[in-house]
Amino acid sequence: MTDDLQKLLEAAKGAKPTPEHREEQRRSFVYGNTHFENDLITREMVDREAENLAKDEK
């Protein structure tokens, strides 16, 4: 492993994702897993349902 790669890995260990980034990653995960099973699922559908769930939580 190169020194540059080692430095990047060490920096990544301390990185703290923002709540927005975590939500983006969550939606991406949901889309990837649901679209794999049902190609009718769209990113827009995932976004819409995530927004509906967020409204219900308030």
N, C-alpha and C positions, 0 to 999 in steps of 0.2 A: 504494500500500500504506500502510495506517495505521501510525502509530508503535507502537500496541499489537500489531499483527500482526507487525511487524518484531521487536519484543522477544521475542515468543513463538517466532518462528522461530530467533532467535539462541540462546535458551535450549534449544530442542530439539536444536540442533547439538551441544551439550555433554552431553546426557543420556546416561547409560550404563545400559542395561537390566540388570536383575538376571538371573542364570541362570534363575530361575523364570519371569520374563517372557519371556525368549528361548524357553524350552521351550513356553510357552503359545502364543506366536506361531507356532512351528514346527508345533505340532499343528493350529492353526487353518489354516495354509497347506496342510498335508497334507489335512485334511478338505475344505477348499474345492475343491482340485484333484481329489481322488478322487471326491467326491460329484458333482461336475459331470459326470464320465464315467459314474458308476454310482450311481444314487440309492438303492441298497441299502446303501451305506456309511453308517455312523452315527458320531457323535462318540465314542460308547462303544467302538466297534471300534478307532478310531484311538488312543484312550487306552489300551486294553488292549494293543494291539501296541506302543505306545511303552513301556509298563511292561515288557513282555516283552523288548524290545530292551535296555532299561536293565539288567535283571537279567543278560542274557547278556554285557554289557560288563564286569561286575564280576568 
